[in-house]
């Protein structure tokens, strides 16, 4: 969901136009019908297409839509694919906010750096094919093959007044996991560019028993959740003031088909301050998540729980949706803490035809760490110092800036560039996607 050329066009037009009176929209409007040509440091170049529709009804609630539809089919050059249908509405069922997601997400090079953050050593030289043969292992040493099917439905209803809501949901996941598919990854490459037939970190973890054999190929998860949401935001897509706080309990009992039973808790607080009306907003997000009971399989530990899914993936920590500039999935544990602080400057509002646009800049810092470690048994490992540095985990930090461009307040394009504060987290990352991070 990353549209580089469209964003550049909007920014360029925005700089050349003066602010104009907002145009209210009515009925079904096409917010986006675009080819997806983009870049993500973790995923590569993206190609495909998307359709984004919004129904504004009689226009009295604009820019809040009555119904919203989103469809995307796209691929990345590093082996990922997005096939997603998404719908949300607070008008389909009276008094209920409904969110529906149906997705098939494939990734031939899903990031895996081990467990418990800095306790798992990251050696960049092992992925550098210019290093000597006794050092280099594979460009994709920290990857494995993952395919995920997801059907997700979330509902919310009023509990007290206009701001306090109950939340509930059901999600079906099927994870299909394995080592790298070298035949596909090497197809069409010259011999000198092909990946070596060598084990990757995932293979080592399975061999050592750190990843249990019954989890190594993935599994099925049926997750049910319930929680509370307190929401005083003035607008859901790009709020300028208010609070969005939620507490979510999610369980995956075996009697519903899950191959492992567990219970997780997620607490998230987001707050927005209008420093200069409609121009400068300060925003922050704090998130704590942990396993309360049972055993969470390793392939589910990257999932970040939320009352409503806004992006194609809610995973981390590390990467576009959590810690920008830090390697994707660098921090994986049984519990974690995450924080994001942003300054959002909206510097130009303008119209093109009957559509409203705005452009803006963002400066940010992201931080997080493992608070509850996963059990890592290294008794079968003969070279522990190369792979493990027990007790090293501490706060991971990144910082950066970005651009924003929006059409009719609901279709928001973003570009972020982040720098990791510690080389053990990588160096930097660039991300082009949809919507504000929170």
Secondary structure per residue as TSV (DSSP state, phi and psi in degrees):
chain	resnum	aa	ss	phi	psi
A	1	X	-	360.0	57.0
A	2	X	-	-136.4	117.8
A	3	X	-	-121.0	80.2
A	4	X	H	-61.0	-51.3
A	5	X	H	-68.4	-33.9
A	6	X	H	-67.7	-42.3
A	7	X	H	-60.8	-45.0
A	8	X	H	-60.2	-41.0
A	9	X	H	-61.6	-46.9
A	10	X	H	-65.1	-41.8
A	11	X	H	-62.4	-42.6
A	12	X	H	-63.1	-43.6
A	13	X	H	-66.3	-40.8
A	14	X	H	-61.5	-37.4
A	15	X	H	-67.8	-21.6
A	16	X	T	-100.0	1.3
A	17	X	S	-121.1	148.0
A	18	X	-	-87.0	156.9
A	19	X	-	-60.6	140.0
A	20	X	-	-132.6	165.0
A	21	X	-	-64.4	138.0
A	22	X	-	-69.2	140.1
A	23	X	-	-97.1	126.0
A	24	X	-	-82.2	141.1
A	25	X	-	-107.3	151.3
A	26	X	-	-132.8	150.3
A	27	X	S	68.3	-166.6
A	28	X	E	-75.9	129.7
A	29	X	E	-131.9	142.8
A	30	X	E	-83.3	107.9
A	31	X	E	-80.4	-31.1
A	32	X	E	-158.4	132.1
A	33	X	E	-140.1	91.9
A	34	X	E	-136.1	144.9
A	35	X	E	-73.3	144.1
A	36	X	-	-100.4	104.8
A	37	X	-	-122.2	112.0
A	38	X	E	-157.9	-174.3
A	39	X	E	-147.1	139.2
A	40	X	E	-135.7	128.7
A	41	X	T	-57.1	-33.3
A	42	X	T	-82.3	-28.0
A	43	X	T	-112.4	-21.0
A	44	X	E	96.8	-161.1
A	45	X	E	-81.7	142.7
A	46	X	E	-112.1	143.8
A	47	X	E	-143.5	148.6
A	48	X	E	151.2	-145.2
A	49	X	E	-160.7	161.8
A	50	X	E	-144.8	156.2
A	51	X	E	-129.8	131.6
A	52	X	E	-131.7	116.0
A	53	X	E	-116.0	144.1
A	54	X	E	-134.5	138.2
A	55	X	E	-108.5	113.4
A	56	X	-	-95.3	6.3
A	57	X	T	59.4	-131.8
A	58	X	T	-82.7	0.4
A	59	X	S	89.2	-5.6
A	60	X	T	-66.9	-24.9
A	61	X	T	-101.3	2.2
A	62	X	T	-52.8	133.7
A	63	X	T	-93.9	13.3
A	64	X	S	-80.5	121.4
A	65	X	-	-83.8	156.6
A	66	X	S	-78.7	-36.0
A	67	X	E	-140.7	147.8
A	68	X	E	-141.0	129.0
A	69	X	E	-122.6	141.0
A	70	X	E	-143.2	132.8
A	71	X	E	-135.5	130.8
A	72	X	E	-139.9	136.3
A	73	X	E	-132.9	114.8
A	74	X	E	-152.0	163.8
A	75	X	E	-136.2	154.0
A	76	X	E	-116.6	149.7
A	77	X	T	-70.1	-17.5
A	78	X	T	-89.9	8.3
A	79	X	S	108.2	0.9
A	80	X	E	-89.6	157.0
A	81	X	E	-144.9	143.5
A	82	X	E	-121.6	124.2
A	83	X	E	-128.7	105.0
A	84	X	E	-140.7	134.6
A	85	X	E	-118.3	132.5
A	86	X	E	-138.1	139.3
A	87	X	E	-142.2	137.2
A	88	X	E	-142.6	147.7
A	89	X	E	-164.0	146.5
A	90	X	E	-114.7	17.5
A	91	X	E	-120.4	-17.2
A	92	X	E	-63.4	-43.6
A	93	X	E	-119.7	124.5
A	94	X	T	-58.9	127.3
A	95	X	T	79.0	5.5
A	96	X	E	-124.9	135.1
A	97	X	E	-95.1	125.6
A	98	X	E	-118.0	136.4
A	99	X	E	-132.1	127.9
A	100	X	E	-129.4	131.9
A	101	X	E	-134.4	130.3
A	102	X	E	-129.4	115.4
A	103	X	E	-140.7	147.9
A	104	X	E	-127.5	113.3
A	105	X	E	-116.0	118.3
A	106	X	E	-112.9	144.9
A	107	X	E	-150.2	108.1
A	108	X	E	-77.0	-9.8
A	109	X	E	-143.2	67.0
A	110	X	E	-78.5	132.0
A	111	X	E	-70.1	135.8
A	112	X	-	-148.4	113.5
A	113	X	-	-115.2	13.1
A	114	X	-	95.5	-166.3
A	115	X	S	-117.8	152.8
A	116	X	S	72.5	35.5
A	117	X	G	62.3	-127.4
A	118	X	G	-63.9	-16.6
A	119	X	G	-60.8	-25.1
A	120	X	B	-97.3	118.6
A	121	X	-	-71.6	134.1
A	122	X	-	-108.7	118.3
A	123	X	-	-113.7	101.3
A	124	X	G	-61.8	-33.3
A	125	X	G	-61.9	-28.6
A	126	X	G	-64.8	-19.6
A	127	X	G	-104.6	3.6
A	128	X	-	-99.7	107.7
A	129	X	T	-74.9	1.8
A	130	X	T	-90.2	-7.5
A	131	X	S	-76.3	160.5
A	132	X	-	-59.0	157.7
A	133	X	T	-60.8	-28.0
A	134	X	T	-80.8	-3.2
A	135	X	T	-110.8	-50.1
A	136	X	-	-65.8	134.0
A	137	X	-	-111.2	-58.6
A	138	X	-	-169.7	143.7
A	139	X	T	-59.7	-27.0
A	140	X	T	-110.9	35.2
A	141	X	T	-60.2	-34.0
A	142	X	T	-98.9	44.9
A	143	X	E	-139.4	159.2
A	144	X	E	-147.4	174.2
A	145	X	E	-92.9	125.1
A	146	X	E	-136.4	134.3
A	147	X	E	-124.2	133.0
A	148	X	E	-131.6	125.9
A	149	X	E	-101.0	137.8
A	150	X	E	-140.8	126.4
A	151	X	E	-118.7	123.2
A	152	X	E	-135.5	130.2
A	153	X	E	-133.1	127.3
A	154	X	E	-122.1	143.4
A	155	X	E	-134.3	147.0
A	156	X	E	-137.2	144.7
A	157	X	E	-141.5	158.7
A	158	X	E	-68.2	138.1
A	159	X	E	-112.0	-41.2
A	160	X	E	-156.5	121.7
A	161	X	T	65.3	-155.2
A	162	X	T	-94.9	-7.2
A	163	X	T	-114.5	-30.3
A	164	X	E	-93.5	124.1
A	165	X	E	-129.6	151.3
A	166	X	E	-88.9	156.3
A	167	X	E	-137.0	140.6
A	168	X	E	-148.5	162.2
A	169	X	E	-174.9	163.3
A	170	X	E	-135.7	132.9
A	171	X	E	-134.0	133.4
A	172	X	E	-110.2	124.2
A	173	X	E	-119.6	144.6
A	174	X	E	-134.7	117.2
A	175	X	E	-103.8	128.5
A	176	X	E	-119.0	112.5
A	177	X	E	-126.5	146.7
A	178	X	E	-166.2	177.8
A	179	X	S	-70.1	177.1
A	180	X	-	-61.5	140.5
A	181	X	-	-89.9	86.2
A	182	X	H	-64.2	-31.2
A	183	X	H	-61.3	-44.5
A	184	X	H	-73.8	-42.0
A	185	X	H	-65.8	-30.6
A	186	X	H	-92.8	-6.6
A	187	X	T	-59.8	127.3
A	188	X	T	82.1	-2.8
A	189	X	-	-89.7	147.7
A	190	X	-	-65.9	154.7
A	191	X	G	-56.3	-39.3
A	192	X	G	-71.3	-16.7
A	193	X	G	-98.4	-4.6
A	194	X	S	-74.3	151.5
A	195	X	-	-74.4	142.6
A	196	X	-	-73.5	153.9
A	197	X	S	-82.0	77.3
A	198	X	-	-135.2	156.6
A	199	X	-	-68.3	148.9
A	200	X	-	-111.4	175.6
A	201	X	H	-57.4	-39.9
A	202	X	H	-56.6	-44.6
A	203	X	H	-60.7	-42.0
A	204	X	H	-62.7	-44.0
A	205	X	H	-64.2	-35.6
A	206	X	H	-69.5	-44.9
A	207	X	H	-62.2	-38.7
A	208	X	H	-79.4	-9.2
A	209	X	T	82.9	6.8
A	210	X	S	-69.3	-39.5
A	211	X	S	-95.6	115.7
A	212	X	-	-59.7	143.4
A	213	X	T	-60.6	-31.0
A	214	X	T	-75.5	-7.2
A	215	X	T	-108.9	-12.7
A	216	X	T	-60.8	-31.4
A	217	X	T	-99.9	13.5
A	218	X	E	94.6	-159.2
A	219	X	E	170.3	-177.7
A	220	X	E	-108.1	137.3
A	221	X	E	-132.0	124.9
A	222	X	E	-108.5	111.8
A	223	X	E	-112.3	129.2
A	224	X	E	-115.7	146.2
A	225	X	E	-142.3	160.2
A	226	X	E	-150.2	152.9
A	227	X	E	-177.1	-173.3
A	228	X	E	-123.4	143.3
A	229	X	E	-130.2	127.8
A	230	X	E	-115.3	117.7
A	231	X	E	-136.1	112.9
A	232	X	-	-117.3	16.9
A	233	X	-	-60.2	144.8
A	234	X	S	-77.6	-23.9
A	235	X	-	-157.7	134.1
A	236	X	S	-72.9	-35.7
A	237	X	S	-75.5	-43.1
A	238	X	S	-143.8	74.4
A	239	X	-	-66.9	148.2
A	240	X	S	-111.2	-12.1
A	241	X	S	-160.0	160.3
A	242	X	E	116.1	-178.8
A	243	X	E	-128.0	142.2
A	244	X	E	-134.6	101.5
A	245	X	E	-122.1	141.2
A	246	X	E	-148.3	149.4
A	247	X	E	-125.4	125.3
A	248	X	E	-128.0	131.0
A	249	X	E	-110.1	129.0
A	250	X	E	-127.7	129.5
A	251	X	E	-122.9	149.3
A	252	X	E	-129.2	82.0
A	253	X	-	-77.3	147.6
A	254	X	G	-65.0	-30.7
A	255	X	G	-69.0	-11.1
A	256	X	G	-97.3	5.9
A	257	X	T	109.6	-8.0
A	258	X	-	-66.5	142.2
A	259	X	S	-81.9	-10.7
A	260	X	S	-144.7	139.4
A	261	X	-	-101.0	132.5
A	262	X	E	-157.7	164.6
A	263	X	E	-134.6	127.4
A	264	X	E	-120.7	151.5
A	265	X	E	-121.6	136.9
A	266	X	E	-132.5	128.4
A	267	X	E	-119.6	125.6
A	268	X	E	-134.8	131.2
A	269	X	E	-125.5	126.9
A	270	X	E	-126.1	138.9
A	271	X	E	-141.3	145.5
A	272	X	E	-130.7	131.9
A	273	X	E	-121.9	126.3
A	274	X	E	-87.8	104.5
A	275	X	E	-82.5	-46.7
A	276	X	E	-126.3	119.4
A	277	X	T	-52.1	125.2
A	278	X	T	63.0	8.6
A	279	X	T	-123.6	-50.8
A	280	X	E	-127.4	123.1
A	281	X	E	-126.4	134.8
A	282	X	E	-102.9	132.5
A	283	X	E	-139.7	147.9
A	284	X	E	-144.9	155.6
A	285	X	E	-133.7	133.4
A	286	X	E	-124.2	131.0
A	287	X	E	-137.9	130.7
A	288	X	E	-125.4	131.7
A	289	X	E	-139.8	139.2
A	290	X	E	-155.7	161.2
A	291	X	E	-89.0	124.5
A	292	X	E	-90.1	-33.1
A	293	X	E	-155.9	157.3
A	294	X	E	77.8	-164.8
A	295	X	-	-124.0	119.7
A	296	X	-	-88.7	121.7
A	297	X	-	-63.0	151.8
A	298	X	G	-59.2	-34.2
A	299	X	G	-72.7	-11.5
A	300	X	G	-100.9	-9.1
A	301	X	T	-68.1	-18.5
A	302	X	T	-82.7	-8.8
A	303	X	B	-75.4	129.0
A	304	X	-	-100.7	118.4
A	305	X	-	-76.5	145.2
A	306	X	-	-155.8	157.9
A	307	X	S	-72.4	-24.4
A	308	X	S	-148.5	137.0
A	309	X	-	-90.8	117.8
A	310	X	-	-102.1	-30.9
A	311	X	S	-106.1	170.0
A	312	X	S	-65.1	-27.8
A	313	X	-	-136.6	143.4
A	314	X	-	-123.6	82.9
A	315	X	B	-139.1	161.8
A	316	X	-	167.7	-164.9
A	317	X	S	-95.3	145.3
A	318	X	S	114.7	127.3
A	319	X	S	112.8	-166.7
A	320	X	T	-61.4	-32.9
A	321	X	T	-102.7	5.5
A	322	X	S	-142.9	-69.9
A	323	X	S	-120.8	90.5
A	324	X	T	-70.1	132.2
A	325	X	T	98.1	-18.3
A	326	X	S	-97.5	144.7
A	327	X	-	-51.8	138.4
A	328	X	T	-60.0	130.8
A	329	X	T	63.7	24.8
A	330	X	-	-64.1	-34.9
A	331	X	-	-111.4	106.1
A	332	X	-	-127.4	125.2
A	333	X	-	-153.4	-179.7
A	334	X	S	-79.7	-15.5
A	335	X	E	-155.5	151.5
A	336	X	E	-151.8	166.2
A	337	X	E	-126.0	137.2
A	338	X	E	-134.8	140.0
A	339	X	E	-140.5	145.0
A	340	X	E	-137.6	135.5
A	341	X	E	-127.2	129.4
A	342	X	E	-131.9	143.5
A	343	X	E	-111.0	118.8
A	344	X	E	-113.5	115.9
A	345	X	E	-110.7	117.2
A	346	X	E	-97.3	101.8
A	347	X	E	-99.7	-10.6
A	348	X	E	-152.7	129.3
A	349	X	E	-117.7	137.9
A	350	X	E	-159.0	172.1
A	351	X	E	-121.9	144.9
A	352	X	E	-127.3	110.9
A	353	X	T	63.3	-125.1
A	354	X	T	-101.5	14.3
A	355	X	E	-110.2	142.9
A	356	X	E	-93.2	138.6
A	357	X	E	-133.4	155.3
A	358	X	E	-148.1	157.1
A	359	X	E	-127.7	152.7
A	360	X	E	-158.3	171.8
A	361	X	E	-123.2	153.1
A	362	X	E	-136.6	135.8
A	363	X	E	-118.2	141.7
A	364	X	E	-152.0	163.5
A	365	X	E	-137.3	138.8
A	366	X	E	-121.5	146.6
A	367	X	E	-153.9	152.5
A	368	X	E	-175.1	165.8
A	369	X	E	-164.5	162.8
A	370	X	E	-77.1	130.7
A	371	X	E	-109.3	-20.7
A	372	X	E	-136.1	109.5
A	373	X	-	-80.1	150.8
A	374	X	-	-79.9	152.4
A	375	X	-	-74.7	120.2
A	376	X	-	-121.0	105.5
A	377	X	-	-92.9	112.4
A	378	X	-	-103.8	17.7
A	379	X	T	-64.9	-21.8
A	380	X	T	-95.7	5.1
A	381	X	-	-98.7	126.9
A	382	X	S	-92.8	-18.1
A	383	X	-	-124.7	61.1
A	384	X	H	-62.0	-35.2
A	385	X	H	-66.4	-24.8
A	386	X	H	-74.4	-24.1
A	387	X	H	-118.1	-23.4
A	388	X	B	-134.2	141.5
A	389	X	-	-137.6	72.7
A	390	X	T	-58.9	136.2
A	391	X	T	87.8	4.2
A	392	X	-	-87.6	-14.5
A	393	X	-	-60.1	132.8
A	394	X	-	-153.1	-172.6
A	395	X	-	-64.1	130.7
A	396	X	E	-96.6	137.1
A	397	X	E	-134.9	139.4
A	398	X	E	-142.8	164.6
A	399	X	E	-154.0	159.1
A	400	X	E	174.8	-162.0
A	401	X	E	-150.8	171.8
A	402	X	E	-164.1	174.7
A	403	X	E	-113.0	151.9
A	404	X	E	-133.5	143.5
A	405	X	E	-146.2	133.9
A	406	X	E	-135.1	148.9
A	407	X	E	-120.5	124.6
A	408	X	T	55.7	30.5
A	409	X	T	67.1	-15.2
A	410	X	T	-105.3	-25.4
A	411	X	E	-105.5	99.5
A	412	X	E	-115.3	121.3
A	413	X	E	-99.3	141.4
A	414	X	E	-136.0	145.6
A	415	X	E	-125.4	124.6
A	416	X	E	-125.7	140.6
A	417	X	E	-126.0	122.9
A	418	X	E	-122.8	150.2
A	419	X	E	-118.7	131.6
A	420	X	E	-77.8	140.0
A	421	X	S	-80.1	-20.1
A	422	X	S	-129.7	131.1
A	423	X	G	-63.0	-18.0
A	424	X	G	-69.6	-11.3
A	425	X	G	-104.0	9.4
A	426	X	-	98.0	-158.8
A	427	X	S	-118.8	-57.6
A	428	X	E	-161.8	171.8
A	429	X	E	-155.7	146.9
A	430	X	E	-122.5	135.4
A	431	X	E	-137.4	131.0
A	432	X	E	-124.4	118.4
A	433	X	E	-154.1	-162.3
A	434	X	E	-110.3	145.2
A	435	X	S	73.4	157.4
A	436	X	-	-66.4	156.1
A	437	X	-	-62.2	-34.6
A	438	X	-	-155.7	360.0
